[in-house]
Structure formats: C-alpha cells, structure tokens
Amino acid sequence: MDENKTTLTGQLGQILAEAAAGQAGRADTDMPACLLGGSALRARFESQLKELNADLITMGAQCESAITLAMQALENNDRQAAHKVVCLERELDHQEREIENLCLTLLLRQQPVARDLRLVSAALKMITDMERIGDQAADIASIVIERELQADALVPDLARMADAVIDMVTDSVDAFVRRDLELARSVLDHDDTVDDFFASIRKALIERISTEPGHGEAAIDLLMIAKYLERIGDHAANIAEWVDFSITGSHGEMAP
C-alpha cells in the first residue's frame, strides 16, 4: 500500500480530538432527552455521531491490520502473526457489537430522521461487512497455521491484490466519515482491479497445477487465499454502496 496514503489509524486521533473539544460547554447533554431543548438535543446527537465515526475508524483500522498481518504471516510462514489475526478477528466481533449498541441507542433515544437516519442505518450495515472482512482475514491466517506454504510458491500478484483490497477498505470507511461520494464511487473502480487480479492469479495457479501436479495442494490453498481477498474487496464495495445510501438515499445504483 502507498506509504503516503493516510490510513484510518492516522485519522482517529483527529476525530477523537474534535469529539472531546465538542464536549466543552455541553454539560447539559447528559440530561434526560425530555429536559433538553432542540439545540441541546442536536449537540448530543452530533457528539454521538463523532463517537460513531471514531468507532468505525477504529474498526476499519483493525480490518487493515488483520489483512496486513495475514499477508505477512503468509509471506513469512509466520504462525505467530497468523494467531494475532485470529485475535483481531475476535476483537472485530466485539467492536461490531459495541457499534451496533451505539447505533441502536441513536435510533431509539435520538429518533433521527431523513439524512441522519440513513447515516446510522448505513453504519449498522457497514459493521456487518467489516466483521466479515475480519473473518476472511482469519481464514487466510488459518491456512498459514494449518499449512506450510513456501515463499517461492507464492504468486507475485497476491501481495498487490492484498494492497488493493486494503486501499478499498480504507477508502470506503473514509468516504463514510468524510461524506465523500466521489471517494466511495472510486472504491468500485478498485473492485474491478481486484477482480482482474483474481482472474490472473486463478489462471496462473491452474496452469501451475497442470504443469506441477506435485504442488497442486499448495496451489489450491493459494487460490483459496486469493478468493478470500476477492471477497474482502466485495465487502469493501458493499460499504461504499452504503455510503452512497447514507448520502443520496439510494442503494445499489451507484455508477462506477
């Protein structure tokens, strides 16, 4: 992945700082909703939205880490790194539940309407895709734990494919936080790139199986890993579609 690209982890501090600053002079936002005026209710809602954004960035950063660690484990045959991915997957499950609770609190107590309702509803859908991204990274790690794939057996495009899906995850969550429809739409272009990588890797591995039958099992494992990465790309594209919904109110109709 491009080292100059801002990761979700790098954005988290700024979001948290803004949320903390927004609490200054807002002691009344801890009062029951029925005792708050319209401006105070909105202030509380905005504060909780910042918390939601921060939580989504944290979860997205964990997804980045899980994919990166899974690929490092694969490239270095590092079972310790692979076990870390399994731990991250469990943390993502926990984060999904925490964000789900926050979203339900926003829906039930703040009763948002129109655009705000779409935003919270989209976040609920996004965390499901992010949790599944963690599952796919853990699936890759499981192959590393159970098999012993040699570095010279790896397909060169596999690492580039992983970089592409990490970019997709980063951009899709970033698009939600920034309300950036153009960035969300660019994620779909990257999805086509990931699909092309998968087609190329599949062709290369099929050829390897036919010419080197003794390495057939390893080739099948690598094909499964490529498929897991392709699914991660699909989940990132799903997130981008929910960003479109949160902004425009339409879903599944985003033009690439």
Residue pairs with C-beta under 8 A, 6 or more apart in sequence:
1 163
1 166
1 167
2 167
5 167
5 170
6 174
7 61
7 64
7 170
8 57
8 58
8 60
8 61
8 64
8 170
8 173
8 174
9 57
9 61
9 64
11 57
11 174
11 177
12 54
12 57
12 58
12 61
15 50
15 53
15 54
15 57
15 177
16 54
18 50
19 47
19 50
19 51
19 54
22 43
22 46
22 47
22 50
23 29
23 47
26 40
26 43
26 44
26 47
28 36
28 40
29 36
29 40
29 43
29 44
29 47
31 40
33 41
33 44
33 109
33 110
36 44
41 110
44 110
45 106
45 110
45 112
45 116
48 102
48 105
48 106
48 110
49 106
49 116
49 119
51 102
52 99
52 102
52 103
52 106
52 120
52 123
53 176
53 177
55 95
55 98
55 99
55 102
56 99
56 123
56 126
56 127
56 130
56 173
56 176
56 177
57 173
57 177
58 95
59 92
59 95
59 96
59 99
59 127
59 130
59 173
60 130
60 169
60 170
60 173
60 174
62 88
62 91
62 92
62 95
62 134
63 92
63 130
63 133
63 134
63 137
63 169
64 166
64 169
64 170
65 88
66 85
66 88
66 89
66 92
66 133
66 134
66 137
66 138
67 133
67 137
67 162
67 165
67 166
67 169
67 229
67 232
68 162
68 166
69 81
69 82
69 84
69 85
69 88
69 137
69 141
70 81
70 82
70 85
70 137
70 138
70 140
70 141
70 144
71 140
71 158
71 159
71 162
72 78
72 81
73 79
73 80
73 81
73 82
73 85
73 140
73 141
73 144
74 140
74 143
74 144
74 149
74 154
74 158
74 225
75 151
75 154
75 159
76 151
77 144
77 148
77 149
77 150
77 151
78 144
79 144
79 145
81 141
81 144
82 141
82 142
82 144
82 145
83 141
83 145
85 137
85 138
85 140
85 141
86 138
86 141
86 142
88 134
88 137
88 138
89 134
89 135
89 137
89 138
92 130
92 131
92 133
92 134
93 131
93 134
95 127
95 131
96 127
96 128
96 130
96 131
99 123
99 127
100 124
100 127
103 120
103 123
103 124
106 112
106 120
107 117
107 120
107 121
110 116
112 119
112 120
115 246
115 247
118 245
118 246
118 247
118 249
119 246
121 245
121 246
122 176
122 242
122 243
122 245
122 246
123 176
123 246
125 238
125 242
126 172
126 173
126 176
126 239
126 242
126 243
129 235
129 236
129 238
129 239
129 242
130 169
130 173
130 235
130 239
132 231
132 235
133 169
133 232
133 235
133 236
136 228
136 229
136 231
136 232
136 235
137 228
137 232
139 224
139 228
140 225
140 228
140 229
143 149
143 221
143 224
143 225
147 218
147 221
149 218
149 221
149 222
150 218
153 215
153 218
153 219
153 222
154 222
155 201
155 204
155 205
155 222
155 226
157 197
157 200
157 201
157 204
158 201
158 222
158 225
158 226
158 229
160 197
161 194
161 197
161 198
161 201
161 226
161 229
161 230
162 229
164 190
164 193
164 194
164 197
164 233
165 194
165 229
165 232
165 233
165 236
167 190
168 187
168 190
168 191
168 194
168 232
168 233
168 236
168 237
168 240
169 232
169 236
169 239
171 183
171 184
171 186
171 187
171 190
171 236
171 240
172 184
172 187
172 236
172 237
172 239
172 240
172 243
173 239
174 180
174 183
175 181
175 183
175 184
175 187
175 240
175 243
176 184
176 239
176 242
176 243
176 246
179 246
179 247
180 243
181 243
181 244
181 247
181 248
184 240
184 241
184 243
184 244
184 247
184 254
185 240
185 244
185 254
185 255
185 256
187 236
187 237
187 239
187 240
188 237
188 240
188 254
188 256
189 256
190 233
190 236
191 233
191 234
191 236
191 237
192 256
194 229
194 230
194 233
195 230
195 233
197 226
197 229
197 230
198 226
198 227
198 229
198 230
201 222
201 223
201 226
202 223
202 226
205 219
205 220
205 222
205 223
205 226
206 219
208 215
208 219
209 215
209 216
209 219
209 220
212 219
240 254
241 251
241 252
241 254
242 251
244 250
244 251
244 253
244 254
245 251
